Structures are given as structure tokens and as C-alpha cells.
Amino acid sequence: MNSEAGDSEAERTTNGLRRALGRWDLALLFVVAVLNLNTVPAIAANGAISLWLWLAALLIFFLPEGIAVVELSRRYPGEGGLYLWSKKIFGEFHGFIAAWSYLSANVFFIPFTLLYFLGTVVYVGTPRIRAAMDNPAIAFASVLAVLVLLTVINILGVELGKWISNFGGVGTLGFAVALIILAAWAVHGHGSQLQLRDVRDAHIDWPVVSAFGAMCFSLTGLELASVMGDEIREPRRTLPGAIGLSGVLCGLLYIATTAAMLSAIPGDRIGAVQGTMQAVTSITNEIGQSWLVPVMAVMLAVSVIGVASAWLAGMARLPFVFGLDSYLPAVFGKIHPRYKTPYIALMVQSGVCALFLSLSFAGAAVKEAFVTMLDLAAILNLVPYLYIFAATLALSARCDERVFFSRWALRVAGTAGLLMTLLAMGVLFVPSKQVESVALFEGKMWSGTIFFVGLGCLLFWRNRKRLGMQQG
């Protein structure tokens, strides 16, 4: 590839979109996309073994992910990110399936994130309000209202929507650092629930294995900004540095916040939905600073709403490019004449999220629906990583010039990432400790995965046939 031509192509404004994302916007976007504190309680609930699993996931999944995303985004900058990468290297079908699976994961991840936001907000309310969290009807209506509000804000423009992600990034960093400091204060004065021997003697049992898949899912997100490639100012220059800095920061904070949570509450007492605030309450009570609970709840709520907004906005760019490429109806490729956003794609995506939110609650309590949404989102979100790492291996085998990393680095990253992605996807089908009905859990996992991937295949071949008839 001609570097100068690539740069020229990358810097053009295409499809009527605005380049509104600068260096700091990207850095905060990566933090809010990767450092999802809402996944930490479900992982920390497995106990001290989760610290070892974090370390393994960081070294053999997250590091290869960073190498792959930097290399691919520099070679193929542009709107669509992983869709563009997979299409360029493996063809249109594989590009579509990679992006479709990634988009489908959002159907579960956004409601999962908003449900966590709701749990954080009501945690500082009265016992009656907190008990209402377990009522599926109330939880559904509340999450739906927030989903509509975020959709409207992101339709009003990237310039407005990016501030929710920016504030979310600041809230994420602020909460994580505050939690670590408070935990250190409590440990210094009152001792820790987490002992060194717990970490040293930690062992893996079958239900805990699924946590590794959730960890790999938690560490995804470095590719999100590349999906909005045509809305980034100087993407070739800004992406690598932002990915490197935010990657190191997020990895360290994941381990530190998990350790802080376990130092305050035994793993078997950490709740999946409100475990983070449980840890905050326990720590602040020990040090006599309970007034900090509402402050921490506000920071966490800002963090979580930033996560939801970032993924809502980023994922809408995939049905947008599908509309431009005629794999979905052309209306998905429409840009709002005033706000310059893919408003049809945003509205339809939110509508589908609302539909599958209601189905996730069918036959399950809020806690189990929460865990099921996390695991389904993780499975679907990891499918495109098979393509990302396979594309990295393909580049290492056929490239005739070095763009960023050496061939050796690309081969190691691609191989390690591909193997760990397959392992993570497999263990996600293992029911976690929060699941009460194994049969219902497995049914939702298998049917959800097959339905979404199968639907993607059907849509591709149907529209491919239609386009062939039009051209003929």
C-alpha cells in the first residue's frame, strides 16, 4: 500500500460525516470503552483466582489485541473499522459477518450496561427503592427511558455525544482511583478480606472458568474508535498513542479495582449488579467516611452512562456502512441533514436493543438476566476478534513492507490472540455461579448465538442475490 495515498484517503471527510474526534476525545473514549467497571463485580465474585486470570488475559489477549488494532487501523483507516479490515483481507462475506456479530453484541451489552447504571443510581436510595430493582417490569421501563435519552443525544451530533463519553472517561478514572485509595486506607487501618495466601493458593474450578471469557470480553474495545475512522482527526497519528496509553492504564486499573473490591468483601458475597457499590459501602463504613457513598455512586453512574453512550454511538456506524454498501436497506446509510449523524441507524439499533432487553428478562430474575446478557454479548463480541487476529496473521504472511510492527510481532500476536479468543468463547458457555437454571441459560446462549450469526448469513446472501439481479 502506498503510504502517502493511504494518508490522503484517511484524511478526507467522507459520507458527509464530521471529523470531530481529537486526541483527548480518543484517549477518553478508549478508557470508557475498555475499562468497564460494571463487569468487575461479576468477575471478582469468583474470588482471588480472578487476579491470576486478569494477568493471563492481559498478557495473552489484551496485548495481542493492541498490536492487531494498531497495525490494522494504520493499514486500513476509514469508517467501519473491523468491517473494513475483514472485507479487505477475507472478502465481503467475512467482513459482513465480523461486523454483524460485533453489532449484534450491542443488542445485549447496551441493556446490560444501562441495567448496571440503574442499579448504581438506586443503590443510594431507600430500601424500598433498592428492592424495586428486582422487579423486572420496573427495571425494564427505567432502562428503556435512559436508552431513548441517549439515542436522542447521539442523534443531535458527535460534538454533543462525545461529551458524554468524555465525562464517562473522567468518571471511570476518578472512581477507579478513589476506590483503590479508599481500599488502601481501609486495609492499613482494619486489615483486608483478601489475604496473600488466598492469592497464592487460589485454584480454578469449573464454574470459575467462565470468568476468563468475561475478562477477555471486558478487555475488548480498542477497536471501537476505528469503527468511527472517518470522524477522527488525523487517525494515523492519533490512534497508536491513544491505544498504547489507555491500554496500559486500563489493564493496571482492572487488576487494582478487582483487588480493592476483594479486600472489602469476600468473593462469595459480591453481588453481580451492585457489587461495586457494596465494596464502596463496606470500605467507607470501616474508615468512618460513609458520606462518600453518594459521591462515589455519582462518579460510577457517570462512568457507566459514558460506556453506554460510547458503544451506542460507535456501533451505529456499522448499520450505517451496511446501508451504504447495500447489505441493509439504503435508509440505514442516511445522514441527518442538520446534525450529520446516522440517525436512522441509531434509532433502529436502539429499538432492537429494547426488544431483546425484554426477551432477556423472560423467565429469569434481574440478576440472572444481567449475567445472561453479559455472556451473550461476550460471545457475539468475540466472533469478530477471530477475524481481527486471523487478519493479523494474514498480514504477517503476505505483507511486503513494514507499517508499524514487525512480521514476528504480528505472528505472535495473531496466534496468541486467536487461540485465546477461541478459549474465551468456549468457556463462556460454562454457567457461572449466578445462574440458577442451567437449562435456561444454555438455551438462551446457544439460541441467541445461532440466531444472530445465522441471521447475518441470511441477510448477506439475500442482499448479495438482490444486487446480482439488479446488476444483471
Stockholm file with secondary structure:
# STOCKHOLM 1.0

chainA/1-472         MNSEAGDSEAERTTNGLRRALGRWDLALLFVVAVLNLNTVPAIAANGAISLWLWLAALLIFFLPEGIAVVELSRRYPGEGGLYLWSKKIFGEFHGFIAAWSYLSANVFFIPFTLLYFLGTVVYVGTPRIRAAMDNPAIAFASVLAVLVLLTVINILGVELGKWISNFGGVGTLGFAVALIILAAWAVHGHGSQLQLRDVRDAHIDWPVVSAFGAMCFSLTGLELASVMGDEIREPRRTLPGAIGLSGVLCGLLYIATTAAMLSAIPGDRIGAVQGTMQAVTSITNEIGQSWLVPVMAVMLAVSVIGVASAWLAGMARLPFVFGLDSYLPAVFGKIHPRYKTPYIALMVQSGVCALFLSLSFAGAAVKEAFVTMLDLAAILNLVPYLYIFAATLALSARCDERVFFSRWALRVAGTAGLLMTLLAMGVLFVPSKQVESVALFEGKMWSGTIFFVGLGCLLFWRNRKRLGMQQG
#=GR chainA/1-472 SS CCHHHHHHHHHSCCTTCCCCBCHHHHHHHHHHHHCCGGGHHHHHTTCTHHHHHHHHHIIIIIHHHHHHHHHHHHHSCSBTTHHHHHHHHHCHHHHHHHHHHHHHHHHHHHHHHHHHHHHHHHHTSCHHHHHHTTCHHHHHHHHHHHHHHHHHHHHTCHHHHHHHHHHHHHHHHHHHHHHHHHHHHHHHHHCCSSCHHHHHTCCCCHHHHHHHHHHHHHTCCTTHHHHBGGGBSSHHHHHHHHHHHHHHHHHHHHHHHHHHHHHHSCGGGCCTTTHHHHHHHHHHHHTTCTTHHHHHHHHHHHHHHHHHHHHHHHHHHHHHHHHHTTSSCGGGGCCCTTTCSCHHHHHHHHHHHHHHHHHHTTTSCHHHHHHHHHHHHHHHHHHHHHHHHHHHHHHHHHCSSCSSSCHHHHHHHHHHHHHHHHHHHHHTTSCCTTCSCHHHHHHHHHHHHHHHHHHHHHHHHHHHHHHHHHHC
#=GC SS_cons         CCHHHHHHHHHSCCTTCCCCBCHHHHHHHHHHHHCCGGGHHHHHTTCTHHHHHHHHHIIIIIHHHHHHHHHHHHHSCSBTTHHHHHHHHHCHHHHHHHHHHHHHHHHHHHHHHHHHHHHHHHHTSCHHHHHHTTCHHHHHHHHHHHHHHHHHHHHTCHHHHHHHHHHHHHHHHHHHHHHHHHHHHHHHHHCCSSCHHHHHTCCCCHHHHHHHHHHHHHTCCTTHHHHBGGGBSSHHHHHHHHHHHHHHHHHHHHHHHHHHHHHHSCGGGCCTTTHHHHHHHHHHHHTTCTTHHHHHHHHHHHHHHHHHHHHHHHHHHHHHHHHHTTSSCGGGGCCCTTTCSCHHHHHHHHHHHHHHHHHHTTTSCHHHHHHHHHHHHHHHHHHHHHHHHHHHHHHHHHCSSCSSSCHHHHHHHHHHHHHHHHHHHHHTTSCCTTCSCHHHHHHHHHHHHHHHHHHHHHHHHHHHHHHHHHHC
//
